[in-house]
Amino acid sequence: MGDSITEEGRFEDPNDIGDGYVKLIHDFLLVHHPSLQLEIINQGIGGNRVTDLADRWEKDVLDYNPDWVCISIGINDVWRQLDSPDMEQIYPDRFERVYDYILGQVKEKTKASIILMEPTIIEETIQSEGNRRLEPYVEATQRLAKLYDAILIPTNKAFHAYLEVESNVPLTTDGVHMNSKGDMLMASTWIKTISF
């Protein structure tokens, strides 16, 4: 569940998985854990903020009665502050409150285990305005992971570690949306963190 980083081509894909980090995780799990007979559903929609997830939570998550719920959200909650300052904004307190509500719904209405992915980056410069504004959203995600006994995927930490090396190889197409290497970093961080 998430925004365009999760969606990444799923609407053009007949299998509805897309061609981003979800596909890499999907293929890894199917190849390395065939006995689990997993069905992986990509519910990313471009432009979504945490309030958009809440609006479609029942139909796109709860109605499936999932065994696992994995969420990547927060980038647009910050990015809209930078590129659309006149629209209604989702500041950290509201972000955490709405996120808390949808996670509570998972616990109340399903037996699903929860996986939370830290929001990644806004610009490939650690001290960019977007990355500074993103910090409280990452911290909120970390707190909620503890509160709900969720698995936390340290994607923000992984991106920062990569950026600190000052490689000349970019991870995004525009500072936010992943290229194939950014998708690989997200997927490999997820796979390293999860154990089956």
Summary of the structure (lengths in Angstrom):
residues: 196
radius of gyration: 15.9
end to end distance: 20.3
largest distance: 50.4
contacts: 615
relative contact order: 0.15
helix: 54%
strand: 9%
